[in-house]
Amino acid sequence: MPGALEGITVLDVGLLVQGPQAAALMSTMGADVLKIELPNMGDHSRWIFCSPDDPRSAYFTSINRGKRSVTVDLRTPSGVTIFKRLAAQADVVISNFKPGTMDQWGLGYASLAKLNPGLIWAAGSAFGAIGPDADREGADLAAQCAGGLISTIGADGELPSPVGVTIADHIASQNLVAGVLAALVSRGNTGKGQKVEVSLLGGQIWAQAAEYSHFFMTDEVPGRANFGHPLLRTIYRIVPTQDGWLGIIGVPPAVKDDFFIALGRPELGIDPRFEGLSAKKEDIDYLFGELNPIFQSKTTDVWIQVFRDIGVRYAPVRNYREVAADEGAWQNGYFQQSKDTSGETHCIVGTPIAMSATPLTPHVEAPTLGQHTDEVLKHYGFSDAEISTFREQGAV
């Protein structure tokens, strides 16, 4: 079945995660994504190996599957000529260089819009396109630091720690996709393209909108998670069990008595200190000081059954191996098994979005560097002789 973005061509000039992951989602939505890479080097993520003895790249493969790789050196006059011809017929250009880089090459929005007024020119940056830090380079960790996320992680008195995934990159990529899709809708109404800009820092601030709003309203920094959430001072946190950790995701009022009875502490259910969602931090700390030894007396599976029976929301704290064994994650397509062109079966991360009429289709294989260069350039009207000359010049 055709995807929702069938017929849309995306030029992905991005590196590492922010830009390429946005283009990857558009690829699963049916867009034809041309991965524009530097000759002989490619996307930097190609060089993040699984290990010194395993030259595969999980980073590159996971967010470049299904794209077509075209090597073009945008720093050369011939490379600019090539890219402009592609952009003149494309729908979207995605990049995440330092702001101003594409303009220096003559490939900024103003230049390309003259060739293609309907073009969506989308760019991600580290700290935003304007301001005192606009020309600073950065990556995921920079935004976790600068955006305040790290200050919320862990418990009071512990050393700071970043999130163990490229969460800032991921959030920014989702924002980039949202902007591009909105721009495509707008183009459908007006016929005109536009510039779309997001940043790692902006994505982090947006992801913490409630917490920043609390700060602006109260002048109080929310603080660290302390096993739950600094603004949800109630029965909402992870607790230690006999063999692991378990999240208690709030206790509905209708089952509150049953919850405390199951823990053998029915008197806590009528204690006014623990009412509502905004109890005093010291009172919630006291409550879990009383409850944690009880949780540690039984295994995670036992508590899961208890909470399931009485209607308390829960979730075990799992590692990747445990999540990958989740039957529901496979049934919903979050993980999938797919065959590559050689017939070999691979387990892949699927898609978090389900669409009934235009389903998303995760691809299996990422392209080798420059795999589709000649194919694409010929499609856009370059002759064999021109392509040979470009190669001699180092432009492709």
KEPAKE-240098 format. One record per residue (C-alpha): x, y, z; residue in one letter. Coordinates in Angstrom, 2 decimals, decimal comma. Layout:
N
R       x       y       z resn
R       X       Y       Z    A
...
REM end
This chain:
396
R       x       y       z resn
R    0,00    0,00    0,00    M
R    1,30    3,51   -0,77    P
R    2,50    5,54    2,19    G
R    1,10    8,92    3,19    A
R    4,15   10,66    1,67    L
R    4,19    8,70   -1,58    E
R    5,53   10,99   -4,31    G
R    7,43   13,24   -1,89    I
R   11,19   13,52   -2,45    T
R   13,45   14,40    0,46    V
R   17,09   15,41    0,20    L
R   18,69   14,36    3,49    D
R   21,94   16,29    3,98    V
R   21,97   15,57    7,70    G
R   24,65   14,00    9,86    L
R   24,46   11,59   12,78    L
R   20,96   11,69   14,36    V
R   18,88   14,88   14,38    Q
R   18,39   15,40   10,63    G
R   18,72   11,79    9,44    P
R   16,21   10,46   11,98    Q
R   13,65   13,00   10,80    A
R   14,22   11,89    7,21    A
R   14,04    8,25    8,31    A
R   10,53    8,71    9,68    L
R    9,48   10,37    6,45    M
R   10,95    7,40    4,57    S
R    8,76    4,97    6,53    T
R    5,84    7,24    5,60    M
R    6,57    6,57    1,93    G
R    8,86    9,44    0,91    A
R   11,79    8,84   -1,45    D
R   14,77    9,94    0,64    V
R   18,07   10,68   -1,06    L
R   20,89   10,53    1,47    K
R   23,47   13,10    0,33    I
R   26,90   12,16    1,73    E
R   30,47   13,37    1,47    L
R   32,50   11,18   -0,94    P
R   34,89    8,73    0,72    N
R   33,61    9,72    4,16    M
R   29,85    9,58    4,34    G
R   27,72   10,35    7,35    D
R   29,84   10,39   10,51    H
R   27,54    7,80   12,05    S
R   28,92    5,20    9,63    R
R   32,05    5,27   11,78    W
R   30,39    4,57   15,12    I
R   31,06    0,83   15,14    F
R   29,34   -1,77   17,29    C
R   32,80   -2,66   18,62    S
R   36,45   -2,61   17,50    P
R   35,87   -6,07   16,06    D
R   32,43   -5,40   14,57    D
R   32,43   -2,66   11,90    P
R   28,65   -2,51   11,63    R
R   27,03    0,72   12,76    S
R   23,79    0,54   14,71    A
R   23,58    4,34   14,60    Y
R   23,79    4,58   10,82    F
R   21,71    1,53   10,01    T
R   18,84    2,34   12,35    S
R   18,07    5,77   10,87    I
R   19,16    5,40    7,26    N
R   17,36    2,23    6,22    R
R   15,50    2,50    2,94    G
R   17,27    5,68    1,80    K
R   19,29    5,99   -1,41    R
R   22,88    7,12   -0,89    S
R   24,28    9,73   -3,27    V
R   27,80   11,07   -2,75    T
R   28,11   14,79   -3,46    V
R   30,72   17,18   -2,08    D
R   28,69   20,33   -1,47    L
R   31,89   22,32   -0,89    R
R   32,77   22,13   -4,59    T
R   31,24   24,16   -7,45    P
R   30,20   20,98   -9,26    S
R   28,67   19,60   -6,08    G
R   26,60   22,76   -5,70    V
R   25,48   22,45   -9,33    T
R   24,39   18,87   -8,74    I
R   22,55   19,65   -5,54    F
R   20,71   22,60   -7,05    K
R   19,38   20,41   -9,85    R
R   18,14   17,87   -7,30    L
R   16,63   20,57   -5,10    A
R   14,84   22,15   -8,04    A
R   12,69   19,02   -8,28    Q
R   12,63   17,95   -4,63    A
R    9,97   18,66   -2,02    D
R   12,06   18,80    1,14    V
R   15,68   19,50    2,08    V
R   16,74   18,42    5,57    I
R   20,05   19,42    7,16    S
R   21,52   19,86   10,62    N
R   24,78   21,69   10,04    F
R   25,85   24,69   12,08    K
R   23,57   27,60   11,12    P
R   24,86   29,44    8,07    G
R   26,75   26,48    6,59    T
R   24,27   25,80    3,80    M
R   24,17   29,55    3,02    D
R   27,97   29,63    2,71    Q
R   27,70   26,94    0,05    W
R   25,01   28,87   -1,80    G
R   22,38   26,34   -0,74    L
R   20,46   28,32    1,84    G
R   16,71   28,76    1,75    Y
R   16,74   32,03   -0,21    A
R   18,93   30,55   -2,95    S
R   17,04   27,29   -3,35    L
R   13,60   28,92   -3,10    A
R   14,41   30,90   -6,25    K
R   14,83   27,59   -8,07    L
R   11,89   25,88   -6,38    N
R    9,34   28,15   -4,68    P
R    7,52   25,11   -3,29    G
R   10,58   23,73   -1,50    L
R   10,42   22,99    2,23    I
R   13,89   23,86    3,57    W
R   14,20   22,31    7,02    A
R   17,21   22,72    9,30    A
R   18,10   21,55   12,76    G
R   20,81   23,11   14,93    S
R   22,22   22,72   18,41    A
R   21,25   25,99   20,11    F
R   18,96   27,74   17,63    G
R   19,43   29,63   14,37    A
R   19,93   33,02   16,05    I
R   21,34   34,30   19,34    G
R   24,78   34,34   20,97    P
R   25,22   30,55   20,75    D
R   23,96   30,11   17,19    A
R   27,43   29,47   15,77    D
R   28,36   26,96   18,46    R
R   28,48   23,33   17,46    E
R   26,91   20,75   19,71    G
R   25,39   17,32   19,96    A
R   22,85   15,47   22,06    D
R   24,74   15,77   25,34    L
R   25,14   19,52   24,88    A
R   21,37   19,96   24,76    A
R   20,78   17,67   27,73    Q
R   23,19   19,87   29,67    C
R   22,11   23,28   28,36    A
R   18,39   22,49   28,35    G
R   18,22   21,57   32,03    G
R   17,32   17,91   31,57    L
R   20,32   16,54   33,46    I
R   19,44   18,67   36,49    S
R   16,23   16,64   36,87    T
R   17,75   13,17   36,73    I
R   18,47   11,05   39,80    G
R   17,95   11,79   43,47    A
R   19,05   14,62   45,73    D
R   22,69   14,27   46,73    G
R   23,62   11,99   43,83    E
R   26,05   12,88   41,08    L
R   24,46   14,23   37,87    P
R   23,94   11,82   34,99    S
R   22,75   12,22   31,39    P
R   20,04   10,08   29,86    V
R   21,64    7,01   28,31    G
R   20,11    7,56   24,86    V
R   20,28   10,40   22,33    T
R   17,03   11,82   23,67    I
R   17,68   15,45   22,66    A
R   18,41   14,40   19,09    D
R   15,29   12,27   19,00    H
R   12,99   15,00   20,31    I
R   14,45   17,54   17,88    A
R   13,99   15,13   14,98    S
R   10,33   14,66   15,86    Q
R    9,90   18,44   15,99    N
R   11,57   18,69   12,59    L
R    9,18   16,13   11,10    V
R    6,20   17,94   12,61    A
R    7,35   21,22   11,08    G
R    7,95   19,67    7,67    V
R    4,57   17,94    7,61    L
R    2,82   21,17    8,60    A
R    4,73   23,02    5,86    A
R    3,65   20,41    3,30    L
R    0,02   20,92    4,34    V
R    0,47   24,68    4,04    S
R    2,05   24,27    0,60    R
R   -0,98   22,28   -0,46    G
R   -3,10   25,33    0,37    N
R   -0,81   28,09   -0,87    T
R    1,55   26,46   -3,35    G
R    4,50   27,98   -1,49    K
R    7,25   26,33    0,49    G
R    8,96   27,77    3,53    Q
R   11,87   27,51    5,95    K
R   11,49   25,25    8,99    V
R   14,00   25,47   11,84    E
R   14,32   23,52   15,08    V
R   17,13   22,93   17,56    S
R   18,28   20,47   20,18    L
R   17,98   23,12   22,87    L
R   14,50   24,18   21,77    G
R   13,36   20,58   21,77    G
R   14,59   20,07   25,31    Q
R   12,81   23,17   26,57    I
R    9,58   22,17   24,80    W
R    9,79   18,66   26,26    A
R    9,93   20,22   29,74    Q
R    7,18   22,78   29,13    A
R    5,24   21,91   32,29    A
R    8,32   22,03   34,48    E
R    9,49   25,37   33,03    Y
R    5,96   26,75   33,39    S
R    6,06   25,74   37,07    H
R    9,33   27,64   37,41    F
R    7,90   30,77   35,79    F
R    4,75   30,61   37,94    M
R    6,48   30,00   41,27    T
R   10,15   30,94   40,78    D
R   10,83   27,47   42,17    E
R   13,20   25,10   40,37    V
R   11,37   21,73   40,35    P
R   14,49   19,76   41,23    G
R   15,42   16,14   40,70    R
R   13,16   13,19   40,00    A
R   13,87   11,41   43,31    N
R   12,53    8,14   41,89    F
R    9,38    9,81   40,55    G
R    8,62   13,32   39,32    H
R    9,38   16,53   41,21    P
R    5,94   18,05   40,51    L
R    3,87   14,90   41,12    L
R    4,22   14,48   44,85    R
R    2,03   11,44   45,28    T
R    2,25    7,66   44,85    I
R    4,07    7,99   41,56    Y
R    7,57    6,56   41,51    R
R    9,73    3,49   41,12    I
R   10,22    1,26   44,15    V
R   12,69   -1,52   44,93    P
R   11,36   -5,07   45,01    T
R   13,00   -8,30   46,12    Q
R   14,50   -8,84   42,68    D
R   14,33   -5,52   40,83    G
R   12,38   -2,29   40,52    W
R    8,74   -1,54   39,81    L
R    6,99    1,65   38,77    G
R    3,76    2,57   40,54    I
R    2,03    4,94   38,16    I
R   -0,44    6,56   40,53    G
R   -3,17    4,99   42,62    V
R   -6,75    5,92   41,59    P
R   -8,92    7,08   44,54    P
R  -11,34    4,17   44,01    A
R   -8,64    1,60   44,81    V
R   -6,56    3,57   47,31    K
R   -7,87    1,60   50,31    D
R   -7,24   -1,70   48,54    D
R   -3,68   -0,58   47,76    F
R   -2,78    0,12   51,37    F
R   -4,61   -2,98   52,60    I
R   -2,56   -5,08   50,16    A
R    0,57   -3,57   51,70    L
R   -0,62   -4,30   55,21    G
R   -0,77   -0,60   56,12    R
R   -4,49    0,35   55,86    P
R   -4,07    3,32   58,24    E
R   -1,94    5,13   55,63    L
R   -4,90    5,24   53,27    G
R   -6,72    7,75   55,48    I
R   -3,69    9,85   56,37    D
R   -4,44   13,40   55,12    P
R   -0,75   14,05   54,42    R
R   -0,88   11,88   51,32    F
R   -4,00   13,25   49,66    E
R   -3,97   14,70   46,14    G
R   -1,10   15,15   43,69    L
R    0,82   17,91   45,48    S
R    1,67   16,66   48,94    A
R    4,75   17,97   50,71    K
R    7,96   16,37   49,53    K
R    8,95   15,42   53,06    E
R    5,62   13,65   53,58    D
R    5,99   11,60   50,38    I
R    9,57   10,75   51,33    D
R    8,28    9,55   54,71    Y
R    5,54    7,49   53,04    L
R    7,95    5,61   50,83    F
R   10,38    5,22   53,69    G
R    7,58    3,18   55,28    E
R    6,54    1,34   52,09    L
R    9,85    0,47   50,45    N
R   10,77   -2,28   52,97    P
R    7,37   -3,83   52,27    I
R    7,95   -3,75   48,51    F
R   11,35   -5,35   49,02    Q
R    9,75   -8,31   50,76    S
R    8,26   -9,72   47,52    K
R    9,33  -10,15   43,93    T
R    8,36   -7,88   41,07    T
R    6,10  -10,53   39,54    D
R    4,20  -10,98   42,81    V
R    3,57   -7,24   43,11    W
R    2,51   -7,06   39,47    I
R   -0,19   -9,63   40,13    Q
R   -1,31   -7,81   43,27    V
R   -1,58   -4,47   41,48    F
R   -3,26   -5,99   38,44    R
R   -5,93   -7,57   40,65    D
R   -6,78   -4,35   42,49    I
R   -6,47   -1,99   39,51    G
R   -3,29   -0,08   40,32    V
R   -1,27    1,12   37,33    R
R    2,24   -0,32   37,22    Y
R    5,21   -1,02   34,98    A
R    8,30   -3,08   35,77    P
R   11,66   -1,39   35,21    V
R   13,09   -3,37   32,29    R
R   16,33   -3,55   30,34    N
R   16,52   -3,83   26,55    Y
R   16,57   -7,63   26,58    R
R   13,39   -7,71   28,65    E
R   11,65   -5,13   26,47    V
R   12,62   -7,05   23,33    A
R   10,83  -10,09   24,80    A
R    7,57   -8,14   25,16    D
R    4,92   -9,85   23,03    E
R    2,86   -6,68   22,78    G
R    5,78   -4,67   21,43    A
R    6,03   -7,12   18,52    W
R    2,28   -7,29   17,96    Q
R    2,10   -3,50   17,71    N
R    4,99   -3,40   15,26    G
R    7,39   -1,57   17,57    Y
R    9,79   -4,42   16,85    F
R    9,64   -6,38   13,62    Q
R   11,34   -9,19   11,76    Q
R   12,06   -8,43    8,13    S
R   14,13   -9,94    5,33    K
R   16,82   -8,08    3,42    D
R   17,42   -8,40   -0,31    T
R   19,50  -11,53    0,23    S
R   16,71  -13,24    2,15    G
R   18,35  -12,95    5,56    E
R   15,98  -12,16    8,44    T
R   16,75   -9,28   10,79    H
R   15,13   -7,99   13,96    C
R   14,58   -4,25   13,58    I
R   12,97   -1,37   15,42    V
R    9,66   -0,86   13,66    G
R    7,51    2,26   13,84    T
R    5,70    3,94   16,74    P
R    2,93    5,21   14,43    I
R    0,06    3,15   13,04    A
R   -2,04    4,45   10,12    M
R   -4,91    2,40    8,74    S
R   -5,09    3,67    5,15    A
R   -1,43    4,59    4,58    T
R    0,62    2,31    6,84    P
R    4,23    3,11    7,60    L
R    6,77    0,65    6,18    T
R   10,08    0,28    8,04    P
R   12,94   -0,71    5,76    H
R   15,61   -3,27    6,57    V
R   18,79   -2,22    4,83    E
R   20,76    1,00    4,89    A
R   22,63    1,92    1,69    P
R   26,34    1,53    1,19    T
R   28,18    4,80    0,66    L
R   27,34    6,18   -2,78    G
R   25,38    3,09   -3,75    Q
R   22,82    5,06   -5,77    H
R   24,92    7,97   -7,04    T
R   24,93    7,11  -10,75    D
R   21,34    5,91  -10,70    E
R   20,06    9,15   -9,17    V
R   22,22   11,53  -11,21    L
R   21,13    9,88  -14,45    K
R   17,51   10,18  -13,35    H
R   18,02   13,92  -12,87    Y
R   19,45   14,30  -16,37    G
R   23,21   14,09  -15,95    F
R   25,02   12,16  -18,68    S
R   27,59    9,42  -18,18    D
R   30,28   11,84  -19,35    A
R   29,21   14,48  -16,84    E
R   29,14   11,96  -14,02    I
R   32,63   10,78  -14,99    S
R   33,87   14,36  -14,92    T
R   32,26   14,96  -11,51    F
R   34,05   11,88  -10,21    R
R   37,40   13,07  -11,57    E
R   36,82   16,43   -9,85    Q
R   36,04   14,70   -6,55    G
R   32,54   16,18   -6,55    A
R   30,87   12,76   -6,28    V
REM end
